[in-house]
Amino acid sequence: MTINDIKDLASQAFDFDSYSRQNGDAYWLATELMQLLGYSSLPSFRKVVNKATIVMQNLDIDIAANISQVRNEDSSIDYKLSRFACYLCAMNADVRKKEVSQIQAYFIAYTEAFTKWIEHEKAIERVYIRGEISEHERQISGVAKQAGVHNYAFFQNAGYRGLYNMTINKLRLIKDIPDKRSPLDFMDTTELAANLFRITQTEERIKNQNLKGQSTLEKAAETVGKDVRALMLKNGGTAPEDLPVADDIRAVKKKHKTNTQENAEGQVGSDPFLPYQTI
């Protein structure tokens, strides 16, 4: 969506607050938000709510303060959503739906600056992908152990060696990353996405080819890493080791958690991207 598209849609913006309900603080029902976003059933929209929940979990934001399960008068399950939860749902919904673009435009139109929205969205996306990598690293660790890997550090290093054409220690050195920190914590979204793809595809290769043994799995991890590296060079023209170092993701999470808490306490001016109204 271009800036002109955003301006056009923003001019058509409606009163989102008119769809809210009150019970001490304003909240929105998922069954009503899903209709505004062009979804016809709660089961299909629940995937969007789940993704919003994962983002909050990765940001260490109180999920219960923003999303809670309730029952409607007909005993059907529904969800109460804070404004921040609505924002996350809108940003993670199917952008092919015209309704989604309109709601996104509503949030964008109310931010103080478009660049601030871009930075916020990138930070959330980065934290989300980093959380996904942590989860898949736990999974592949178990798969590798069952397949006969007795030294996981060597296996892990093989994947880095394939993708970066160097060991993980050398990567830390050239990117000036602290010795005991994961390079993943200092990667932007593009580089994180490449590593997520590398890890998931390595796990798939191990399972599909029924690979066994330390050396065999190390070779597989390095081969997949090389494949991803080749793809990055072909499509983007930049080697992963040459991508810029991002801010420490721990600081990013802390910053967004602090901003969220301050807005929730009413200490900061209204920004619809943050849950200054909690349910």
WOTA-V994812 format. One record per backbone hydrogen bond with DSSP energy under -0.5 kcal/mol. CO is the residue of the C=O (numbers start at 1). NH is the residue of the N-H. If there is no record, write none. Layout:
CO:NH
CO:NH
This chain:
2:6
3:7
4:8
5:9
6:10
7:11
8:12
9:12
10:13
14:16
15:18
16:19
17:20
21:27
23:25
25:23
27:21
28:81
29:32
29:33
30:34
31:35
32:36
33:37
34:39
35:38
41:45
42:46
43:47
44:47
45:48
45:49
46:50
47:51
48:52
49:53
50:54
51:55
52:56
53:57
54:58
55:59
56:61
57:60
61:63
63:66
63:67
65:279
66:82
68:80
70:78
72:75
76:72
78:70
79:30
79:81
80:68
81:28
82:86
83:87
84:88
85:89
86:90
87:91
88:92
90:93
93:95
94:97
97:100
97:101
98:102
99:103
100:104
101:105
102:106
103:107
104:108
105:109
106:110
107:110
108:111
113:117
114:118
115:119
116:120
117:121
118:122
119:123
120:124
121:125
122:126
123:127
124:128
125:129
126:130
127:131
128:132
129:133
130:134
131:135
132:136
133:137
134:138
135:139
136:140
137:141
138:142
139:143
140:144
141:145
142:146
143:147
144:149
145:148
147:213
148:150
148:214
151:155
152:156
153:157
154:158
155:159
156:160
157:161
158:162
159:163
160:164
160:166
161:165
167:171
168:172
169:173
170:174
171:175
172:177
173:176
178:181
182:185
183:186
184:187
185:249
186:246
188:192
189:193
190:194
191:195
192:196
193:197
194:198
195:199
196:200
197:201
198:202
199:203
200:204
201:205
202:206
203:207
204:208
205:209
206:211
207:210
213:217
214:218
215:219
216:220
217:221
218:222
219:223
220:224
221:225
222:226
223:227
224:228
225:229
226:230
227:231
228:232
229:233
230:234
231:235
232:236
232:237
232:238
239:242
240:243
248:251
248:252
249:253
250:254
251:255
252:256
253:257
254:258
255:259
256:260
257:261
258:262
259:263
260:264
261:265
262:267
262:268
263:266
271:274
274:276
276:278
277:83
